[in-house]
Amino acid sequence: MSSRAIERERQNLIDKYNAQAGRMTGVTSEQQEALQGTSGTPNDANRYVTELDAANLVTGPASAVDNNLAQFNGITGKIVEDSGLPNTDVTSAVSLKHAIQHAIIATADHTSTATSGKMLKANANGLPVDATNTDAEVASAVTLKHTAGTDTALGAVGSKNPPIDADKAIYRDSTASDALVTSTWTQVKAFLKTYFDTLYVAVTGRYRYAAALADAGTITLPTITANWSAHGFIHCAHASTGVISESAEFEYGSTGAVQIIRGTANIEANGATAGKISLGPAVVANPVVIKNNLGGGVSVNAMITLWYV
């Protein structure tokens, strides 16, 4: 019998034995051990093949877009699917960094460059930057206020005398929730003039007389406009002694009728009595004429001050 026939017979016997022992057929014992493995840790001298559970294998998607990132889907039996996110988007996101001070590329912790003790404020981009005021200066500004009943804080305000028309007065607007507002002194003066014009008549004329008034001499006062009055004073001193002997406060209107408000006995209104200073003749007239009726050649030094409209 040839050697090949002997080998076939040998293999047939092995297959029958394996079939009875529940082992694989058609393989050598070495192949059996390689497929099923042997005890011990596999290594270069002890390689073997084991069964693999395909239930937990990661499978790919049915289709995907080139250059898109992959992502897992599911908890068990992971599936790789298309994320829909191009890798260029990731590159762009990494390159987008803080362009003002610190690019987000460092591995070290960020440290602030703000000055110690300074208050931070935001710049035009809304980012915190170093401010110019210290916290102590801010606290001082808060405490500097006007205390009710005192002017301690306001005493530090500068002064100016006199003000000029372009200067401003500060006050609260009662029609705008007491908001602080200002007006120039030109505006303030115009307001006060309008107000006082409703209380007082504006004086447009003034008359003054100071000279000797001889016996029987006269002084003609200014003509008065209708519906308005003149108000004045007269003082008379004898030329020989210089002592004031006659005086009066008086007023008259456009009719020429004089009214003495107060005065000495030797001054009369609208008359021609001898021994008196007459403020206006017996027959009233406008303008009023003052006459020295003292008689006896008596001359007086007269001083008259008159205001009228």
Residue pairs with C-beta under 8 A, 6 or more apart in sequence:
14 28
14 29
15 25
15 26
17 23
18 24
18 25
18 32
19 25
23 32
24 32
24 35
24 36
27 35
33 48
34 47
34 48
34 49
35 48
35 49
36 48
37 48
37 49
37 50
38 46
38 48
40 46
42 48
55 76
55 77
56 76
56 77
56 78
57 77
58 72
58 78
58 79
58 80
59 77
59 78
59 79
59 80
60 79
60 80
61 79
61 80
61 81
61 82
63 82
64 70
64 81
64 82
65 82
65 84
65 86
67 86
67 87
67 88
68 82
68 83
68 84
68 85
68 86
68 87
69 83
69 85
69 86
69 87
69 90
70 80
70 81
70 82
70 83
71 80
71 81
71 82
71 83
72 78
72 79
72 80
72 81
73 79
73 80
73 81
97 103
97 104
97 105
98 104
100 125
100 127
101 113
101 127
102 110
113 130
114 120
114 128
114 129
114 130
115 130
117 134
117 135
117 136
118 130
118 131
118 132
118 133
118 134
118 135
119 131
119 133
119 134
119 135
119 138
120 128
120 129
120 130
120 131
121 128
121 129
121 131
122 128
122 129
123 129
144 153
144 156
145 153
146 153
146 154
147 153
160 167
163 185
164 185
165 184
165 185
165 186
165 189
166 184
166 185
166 186
167 184
167 185
168 182
168 183
168 184
168 185
169 182
169 183
169 184
169 185
169 188
170 180
170 181
170 182
171 180
171 181
171 182
171 183
172 178
172 179
172 180
172 181
173 179
173 180
173 181
183 191
201 228
201 309
202 309
203 307
203 308
203 309
204 308
204 309
205 222
205 307
205 308
205 309
206 305
206 306
206 307
206 308
207 221
207 222
207 232
207 304
207 305
207 306
207 307
207 308
208 304
208 305
208 306
209 219
209 302
209 303
209 304
210 301
210 302
210 303
210 304
211 301
211 302
212 239
212 299
212 300
212 301
212 302
213 219
213 236
213 290
213 292
213 299
213 300
213 301
213 302
214 292
214 299
215 292
215 294
215 295
215 296
215 297
215 298
215 299
216 291
216 292
216 293
217 291
217 292
217 299
218 289
218 290
218 291
218 292
219 289
219 290
219 302
219 304
220 287
220 288
220 289
220 290
221 230
221 232
221 287
221 288
221 289
221 290
221 304
221 306
222 230
222 287
222 306
222 308
223 286
223 287
224 230
224 252
224 253
224 254
224 256
224 286
224 287
224 308
224 309
225 254
225 309
226 254
227 253
227 254
228 253
228 254
228 308
228 309
229 251
229 252
229 253
229 308
229 309
230 251
230 252
230 253
230 306
230 307
230 308
230 309
231 249
231 250
231 251
231 306
231 307
231 308
232 249
232 250
232 251
232 304
232 305
232 306
232 307
233 247
233 248
233 249
233 250
233 304
233 305
233 306
234 246
234 247
234 248
234 250
234 267
234 277
234 279
234 290
234 302
234 303
234 304
235 244
235 246
235 247
235 302
235 303
235 304
236 244
236 245
236 246
236 247
236 267
236 277
236 300
236 301
236 302
236 303
237 243
237 244
237 245
237 300
237 301
238 245
238 298
238 299
238 300
238 301
239 299
239 300
239 301
242 301
245 264
245 266
245 300
246 263
246 264
246 266
246 267
246 277
246 300
247 263
247 264
247 267
248 260
248 261
248 262
248 263
248 264
248 267
248 279
249 260
249 261
249 262
249 263
250 258
250 259
250 260
250 261
250 263
250 269
250 279
251 258
251 259
251 261
252 258
252 259
252 279
252 280
252 286
252 288
253 286
254 286
255 284
255 286
256 270
256 280
256 284
256 285
256 286
256 287
256 288
257 269
257 270
257 280
257 284
258 269
258 270
258 279
258 280
258 284
258 288
259 269
260 267
260 268
260 269
260 279
266 275
266 276
266 277
266 294
267 276
267 277
267 279
268 276
268 277
268 278
268 279
269 278
269 279
269 280
270 278
270 279
270 280
270 281
270 282
270 283
270 284
271 278
271 280
271 281
271 282
272 278
272 281
272 282
272 291
272 293
273 293
274 293
274 295
275 293
275 294
275 295
276 293
276 294
277 290
277 291
277 292
277 293
277 294
277 300
278 290
278 291
278 293
279 288
279 290
280 288
280 289
280 290
281 289
281 291
290 302
290 304
292 298
292 299
292 300
292 302
294 300
